Amino acid sequence: MASYRFASRPSQGEAIAFEQGALKVPANPVIPFVEGDGTGPDIWRASVRVFDAAVEKAYGGERKVSWMKVFAGEESHAKHGEWLPDETLEAFKEFRVSIKGPLSTPVGGGIRSLNVMLRQVLDLYACIRPVRYFEGVGNPMKEPEKLNVVIFRENTEDVYAGIEWKAGSPEANELIEFIHRKFGKDIRANSAIGIKPMSEFGSRRLVNMAARYALENNRKSLTLVHKGNIMKFTEGAFRDWGYDEAAKAFPGQTVTEAEFSKGGAGARADCLIVKDRIADAMFQQLLLRPDEYDVIATPNLNGDYISDAAAAQVGGLGIAPGGNVGDGLAVFEATHGTAPKYANLDKINPGSVILSGVMMFEYMGWKEAGKLIVTGLENAIKSKRVTYDLARQMSGSTEVSTSAFGDQIIKGMRA
Ligand code: NAP
């Protein structure tokens, strides 16, 4: 058991275990949380009340979460002089399922992204982002309900691996010279250099997780989104490994789109259809033919862009949840950032952290609690008493604060 200098282990509760490939969740699990920077504390205060109310209502006191506050980001730096204390990583490992608010990252210098670091250090190799429409939420689309996708974004490789050097640095200059001398390829002088690693291992395990999810949840298709027409040996290989993994790991349960359209022997209607799209075309496809897509697996950078764009199609970042998931280890978090201009105003939408909590409960097998929260949110939106971001897109609505929207969700669970 790890010892904690800054955080306190709750007096009650046990750690979630991982045995023979499955989570073992006690009735009173300890779940670490990071409030986050900027609007994080406002959002967390509302979210935790919703989580506790849902668990209480679903299990009548037989199950309960013991929340454990752990430190990262600005609060951690101000109080303890460390941006990401080792003990926070230890808590994420010890208790296996955690939830966090957004953490700020300076652009162009200073500390590296704590979020990216967390994903890499804990090997949370899939960033899972479900995107669906909630009836009544204003949005720019004619038929927003047609979009219902779950995006699996590779989380540890690609240009996000953090292997990059400043223009003019000795490392960048040495690499430019080496590439010229060894391979005869010219890179313009004074260029910054970033490396884009994409491995067979990393690509296969991501596609495997996405295909497994699609099969377990009766989803119809898995789309591999890549830019392999240009980056043949990285993104192109992601596509090829992806097709191969789906076929080899799930024989008889998957079929390629090409095979399916030929109507051959493998073209059974109950098979998961595996297809691929080039990333730029995929952005158009999600706008024009959203109902043709279901589960999406894609490398890191494509996934980052596509999940924000898809969230905008159904009403914005305020209700866009996410989870960073590895093997028996997960940290759930909203898709949005710290939205610092709204910090401490009790104004921002807590919906994305609340829906990240739904993903967390589903991951733990506490599906009833997750379902109650979704019902609560649906009813809160129907009541038209919503936070500013939804209010500005919904005619006849009343703008309410972060905390009042949390109350409205709790009320909605009873409806
Ligand atoms: P952002 O914090 O996501 O905010 C951009 C805009 O999105 C906000 O101004 C607001 O739009 C809208 N928005 C975000 N969260 C919302 C919510 N809960 N409810 C309603 N609207 C919401 O993006 P950013 O300003 O680019 O980034 C700020 C900081 O967050 C940066 O330091 C960045 O690195 C960090 N960040 C962290 C994470 C993470 O921790 N996982 C992710 C992304 C960014 P309006 O202005 O239209 O109201």
Boltz pocket constraint, residues with backbone or C-beta under 6 A from the ligand:
constraints:
  - pocket:
      binder: B
      contacts: [[A, 101], [A, 102], [A, 103], [A, 104], [A, 105], [A, 106], [A, 115], [A, 317], [A, 318], [A, 319], [A, 333], [A, 334], [A, 335], [A, 336], [A, 337], [A, 338], [A, 339], [A, 340], [A, 348], [A, 349], [A, 350], [A, 351], [A, 352], [A, 389]]
      max_distance: 6.0
